[in-house]
Amino acid sequence: MKPQLLRLLLLLSLVCLAPQLSAQNDDGQEMDEVSWMLDQMFLSAEQMDMDPGQMFSALGHGLSIADIATAQGLLPLDLYNSVLALEEHEILDALLAGAIDKDEAKQWREENQDDVQWMIFSPDPFALEDVVWLLDGACDALDIDMLSLADYLDQGESLHDLALSWEVDPKDLEDAAIEYLEITIDTAAITEGLDSTEADEWQSWSLEWLPELLQDRNLFQTLAEDGYFEDLVADLADALGQEEDSLWDLLDQGASVDDLLEAHGLTLEELAAAWDTTAEEVDQALQDLGNWLQEDVEESMDTDRADF
């Protein structure tokens, strides 16, 4: 299965699974996908005897847990099996307590295998790489590590809220983030051959996005959803034989995914075969992509009305 689609399905499964199959925290409460991912990261860090804060920062800068395991001298497959074994204890406890039956245990086990594989082997699983400059700046301004910052954000705080509650001028946090953005762009110009036009575009849209990021009280969820759907559009562009930017232009102009598939003579079944999944899962993913695009249009219209 395509890693990007698996990423999307992980988001959807953790939101939509029946309660008895949902991941839970130590208090028995259902976890959202970000909390589940943080829990998996802690498990992995524990298996490697590594500081979770260092791991989270490394993931935010584009590495995968598998990359980190390899650097620590641990085979990623061994880590995967260790984490699955720990997850298996939860499944068995639920089964013995009568909370789930054998079929539900089997479903949970199969989903765990896919989800844990994705979590360990995917670079930047929290989809933070595009905004790690913002988090680095916030960490400097608030004098905390990135994992502690993540914990506050996961509890529904915005960066602006945190700055005010900690008596830090939000402007100082914003300035620190912009400084890290400039460093990030300069580094990319050296390491990735970014030209001046691309650098200016990157800085422009980042600064345009910054006020929204600072005020977002559900930042990780927003980043996760944006990352999932952006990856899905990239895969869709590949399947349609189009440039990704061209496909975005069509979608921004209101073209529907169904019409694009029909115009290219591509069926859900063919797309499912290419992505190694089912037509039903592809259909659900594309429907959710359409809803996400529509929500983005509506939010833009609301913003335009407010400005007017």
C-alpha positions as CSV (number, residue, x, y, z in Angstrom):
1,M,0.0,0.0,0.0
2,K,1.2,3.5,-0.8
3,P,2.7,5.0,2.4
4,Q,0.7,8.2,1.9
5,L,-2.6,6.4,1.7
6,L,-1.7,4.3,4.7
7,R,-1.0,7.5,6.5
8,L,-4.4,8.8,5.6
9,L,-6.1,5.6,6.6
10,L,-4.4,5.7,9.9
11,L,-5.9,9.1,10.6
12,L,-9.3,7.9,9.5
13,S,-9.1,4.6,11.4
14,L,-8.1,6.2,14.7
15,V,-11.0,8.7,14.3
16,C,-13.6,6.3,13.1
17,L,-12.9,2.9,14.7
18,A,-15.6,1.4,17.0
19,P,-15.0,2.4,20.6
20,Q,-14.0,-1.1,21.7
21,L,-11.2,-1.1,19.1
22,S,-10.0,2.4,19.7
23,A,-6.6,3.0,21.2
24,Q,-6.8,4.1,24.8
25,N,-4.5,6.0,27.2
26,D,-3.6,4.9,30.7
27,D,-6.9,6.4,32.1
28,G,-9.0,4.3,29.7
29,Q,-10.0,7.2,27.6
30,E,-9.9,7.0,23.8
31,M,-6.9,8.7,22.1
32,D,-6.9,10.8,19.0
33,E,-4.4,10.0,16.3
34,V,-1.8,12.5,17.5
35,S,-1.9,11.1,21.1
36,W,-1.6,7.5,19.7
37,M,1.4,8.6,17.6
38,L,3.0,10.2,20.6
39,D,2.4,7.0,22.6
40,Q,4.0,4.9,19.8
41,M,7.0,7.3,19.8
42,F,7.4,6.9,23.6
43,L,7.3,3.1,23.3
44,S,10.0,3.3,20.6
45,A,12.2,5.6,22.6
46,E,11.9,3.3,25.6
47,Q,13.0,0.3,23.5
48,M,16.0,2.3,22.3
49,D,16.8,3.8,25.8
50,M,16.6,7.2,24.2
51,D,15.3,10.5,25.4
52,P,11.8,11.0,23.9
53,G,12.5,14.7,23.5
54,Q,15.5,14.1,21.3
55,M,13.5,11.6,19.2
56,F,10.6,13.9,18.7
57,S,12.9,16.7,17.6
58,A,14.7,14.3,15.2
59,L,11.4,13.2,13.7
60,G,10.3,16.8,13.3
61,H,13.5,17.5,11.3
62,G,12.6,14.8,8.7
63,L,13.9,11.5,10.1
64,S,12.0,8.3,10.7
65,I,12.0,6.2,13.8
66,A,13.7,3.5,11.7
67,D,16.5,6.0,10.8
68,I,17.0,6.7,14.5
69,A,17.0,3.0,15.4
70,T,19.6,2.3,12.7
71,A,21.8,5.1,14.1
72,Q,21.5,3.6,17.5
73,G,22.6,0.2,16.3
74,L,19.2,-1.4,16.5
75,L,17.6,-3.2,13.6
76,P,14.3,-1.4,12.7
77,L,12.5,-4.8,12.3
78,D,13.5,-5.7,15.8
79,L,12.0,-2.5,17.1
80,Y,8.9,-3.1,15.1
81,N,8.5,-6.5,16.6
82,S,9.1,-5.2,20.1
83,V,6.5,-2.5,19.8
84,L,4.0,-5.0,18.4
85,A,4.6,-7.3,21.3
86,L,3.7,-4.5,23.7
87,E,0.6,-3.7,21.7
88,E,-0.3,-7.4,21.8
89,H,-0.6,-7.2,25.7
90,E,-3.3,-4.6,25.3
91,I,-5.2,-6.7,22.9
92,L,-5.0,-9.8,25.1
93,D,-6.1,-7.8,28.2
94,A,-9.2,-6.5,26.3
95,L,-9.9,-10.0,25.0
96,L,-9.6,-11.6,28.4
97,A,-11.7,-8.9,30.0
98,G,-14.5,-9.6,27.5
99,A,-14.3,-6.1,26.0
100,I,-13.7,-7.5,22.5
101,D,-14.3,-10.9,20.9
102,K,-11.8,-13.0,18.8
103,D,-12.8,-11.4,15.5
104,E,-12.4,-7.9,16.9
105,A,-9.0,-8.9,18.4
106,K,-8.0,-10.1,14.9
107,Q,-9.0,-6.8,13.3
108,W,-7.2,-4.8,16.0
109,R,-4.1,-6.9,15.5
110,E,-4.1,-6.5,11.7
111,E,-4.6,-2.8,12.0
112,N,-1.8,-2.5,14.6
113,Q,0.6,-4.2,12.2
114,D,-0.1,-1.7,9.4
115,D,-0.2,1.3,11.8
116,V,3.0,0.5,13.7
117,Q,4.8,-0.2,10.5
118,W,3.8,3.2,9.1
119,M,4.8,4.9,12.3
120,I,8.3,3.4,12.5
121,F,9.3,3.6,8.9
122,S,7.7,6.9,7.7
123,P,9.9,10.0,7.8
124,D,8.5,12.9,9.7
125,P,5.3,11.0,10.8
126,F,3.9,14.1,12.6
127,A,4.1,16.1,9.4
128,L,6.2,18.8,11.1
129,E,9.0,19.3,8.6
130,D,7.3,22.2,6.8
131,V,6.8,24.1,10.1
132,V,9.7,22.9,12.2
133,W,11.1,26.4,12.0
134,L,8.1,27.6,13.9
135,L,8.4,25.0,16.6
136,D,12.2,25.7,16.9
137,G,11.4,29.4,17.3
138,A,8.7,28.7,19.9
139,C,11.0,26.4,21.9
140,D,13.6,29.2,22.0
141,A,11.1,31.9,22.9
142,L,9.4,29.8,25.6
143,D,12.6,28.1,26.7
144,I,11.2,24.5,26.5
145,D,12.1,21.4,24.5
146,M,10.0,20.4,21.4
147,L,8.3,17.5,23.1
148,S,7.1,19.6,26.0
149,L,5.8,22.1,23.5
150,A,4.1,19.3,21.7
151,D,2.4,18.2,24.9
152,Y,0.9,21.6,25.4
153,L,-0.2,21.9,21.8
154,D,-1.8,18.4,22.0
155,Q,-3.9,19.6,25.0
156,G,-5.5,22.3,22.9
157,E,-3.2,25.3,23.5
158,S,-2.2,27.6,20.7
159,L,1.3,29.1,20.5
160,H,-0.2,32.5,21.0
161,D,-2.0,31.2,24.2
162,L,1.2,29.7,25.5
163,A,3.2,32.9,25.0
164,L,0.6,35.0,26.9
165,S,0.2,32.5,29.8
166,W,4.0,32.3,30.2
167,E,4.3,36.1,30.0
168,V,6.3,36.0,26.7
169,D,5.5,38.7,24.1
170,P,3.9,36.8,21.2
171,K,5.9,39.1,18.9
172,D,9.1,37.8,20.3
173,L,7.9,34.2,19.6
174,E,7.0,35.3,16.0
175,D,10.3,37.0,15.5
176,A,12.2,33.8,16.7
177,A,10.2,31.7,14.3
178,I,10.9,34.0,11.4
179,E,14.6,33.8,12.2
180,Y,14.5,30.0,12.1
181,L,12.6,30.2,8.9
182,E,15.3,32.2,7.3
183,I,17.9,29.8,8.5
184,T,15.9,26.8,7.2
185,I,15.6,28.5,3.7
186,D,19.3,29.4,3.6
187,T,20.2,25.8,4.5
188,A,17.9,24.4,1.8
189,A,19.5,26.8,-0.7
190,I,22.8,25.2,0.1
191,T,21.9,21.5,0.5
192,E,19.0,21.2,-2.0
193,G,19.9,23.8,-4.6
194,L,17.0,26.1,-3.8
195,D,17.1,29.1,-6.2
196,S,16.1,32.7,-5.2
197,T,12.6,32.5,-6.7
198,E,11.8,29.3,-4.8
199,A,13.3,30.7,-1.6
200,D,11.2,33.9,-1.9
201,E,8.0,31.8,-2.6
202,W,8.7,29.6,0.4
203,Q,9.2,32.6,2.7
204,S,6.2,34.4,1.3
205,W,3.7,31.6,1.9
206,S,5.2,30.7,5.3
207,L,4.8,34.3,6.5
208,E,1.3,34.4,5.1
209,W,0.5,31.2,7.0
210,L,2.2,32.2,10.2
211,P,-0.6,34.2,11.9
212,E,-3.0,31.2,11.4
213,L,-0.4,28.8,12.8
214,L,0.2,30.9,15.9
215,Q,-3.6,31.0,16.7
216,D,-4.4,27.4,15.9
217,R,-5.6,25.5,19.0
218,N,-5.5,22.2,17.1
219,L,-2.2,22.7,15.4
220,F,-1.1,19.1,15.3
221,Q,-4.4,17.9,13.9
222,T,-4.3,20.6,11.3
223,L,-0.8,19.7,10.2
224,A,-1.6,16.0,10.2
225,E,-4.6,16.4,8.0
226,D,-2.9,18.9,5.6
227,G,0.1,16.5,5.3
228,Y,-2.1,13.5,4.6
229,F,-4.1,15.1,1.9
230,E,-1.2,16.9,0.3
231,D,0.6,13.5,0.0
232,L,-2.6,12.0,-1.4
233,V,-2.8,14.7,-4.1
234,A,0.9,14.0,-4.9
235,D,0.0,10.3,-5.4
236,L,-3.1,11.2,-7.4
237,A,-1.0,13.4,-9.7
238,D,1.4,10.5,-10.3
239,A,-1.5,8.2,-11.1
240,L,-3.0,10.7,-13.5
241,G,0.4,11.4,-15.2
242,Q,0.2,15.1,-14.3
243,E,2.5,17.6,-12.6
244,E,1.5,18.0,-9.0
245,D,1.3,21.8,-9.3
246,S,-1.0,21.5,-12.3
247,L,-3.3,19.2,-10.4
248,W,-3.4,21.6,-7.5
249,D,-4.3,24.4,-10.0
250,L,-7.2,22.3,-11.3
251,L,-8.4,21.4,-7.8
252,D,-8.2,25.1,-6.7
253,Q,-10.3,26.0,-9.7
254,G,-13.0,23.6,-8.5
255,A,-12.4,20.5,-10.6
256,S,-13.7,17.3,-8.9
257,V,-11.6,14.3,-8.4
258,D,-14.3,12.1,-9.9
259,D,-14.3,14.2,-13.1
260,L,-10.5,14.1,-13.3
261,L,-10.5,10.3,-12.9
262,E,-13.2,10.0,-15.6
263,A,-11.3,12.3,-18.0
264,H,-8.2,10.2,-17.7
265,G,-10.1,6.9,-18.0
266,L,-9.0,5.8,-14.5
267,T,-11.3,3.7,-12.3
268,L,-11.2,3.3,-8.5
269,E,-10.3,-0.4,-9.0
270,E,-7.3,0.5,-11.1
271,L,-6.2,3.1,-8.6
272,A,-6.7,0.6,-5.8
273,A,-4.5,-1.9,-7.6
274,A,-1.8,0.7,-8.1
275,W,-1.9,1.6,-4.4
276,D,-2.2,-2.0,-3.2
277,T,-5.5,-1.4,-1.3
278,T,-9.2,-1.7,-1.9
279,A,-11.5,0.3,-4.1
280,E,-13.6,1.1,-1.1
281,E,-10.7,2.6,0.8
282,V,-9.6,4.6,-2.2
283,D,-13.2,5.9,-2.6
284,Q,-13.4,6.9,1.1
285,A,-10.0,8.6,0.9
286,L,-10.9,10.6,-2.2
287,Q,-14.3,11.6,-0.7
288,D,-12.5,12.9,2.4
289,L,-10.0,14.8,0.1
290,G,-13.0,16.4,-1.6
291,N,-14.5,17.4,1.8
292,W,-11.1,18.8,2.9
293,L,-10.8,20.9,-0.3
294,Q,-14.4,22.2,0.2
295,E,-13.7,23.2,3.8
296,D,-10.6,25.0,2.6
297,V,-12.7,27.0,0.1
298,E,-15.3,27.8,2.7
299,E,-12.7,29.0,5.2
300,S,-11.1,31.2,2.5
301,M,-14.5,32.7,1.7
302,D,-15.1,33.4,5.4
303,T,-11.8,35.1,5.7
304,D,-12.5,37.2,2.6
305,R,-15.9,38.3,4.1
306,A,-14.2,39.2,7.4
307,D,-11.5,41.3,5.5
308,F,-14.3,43.0,3.6
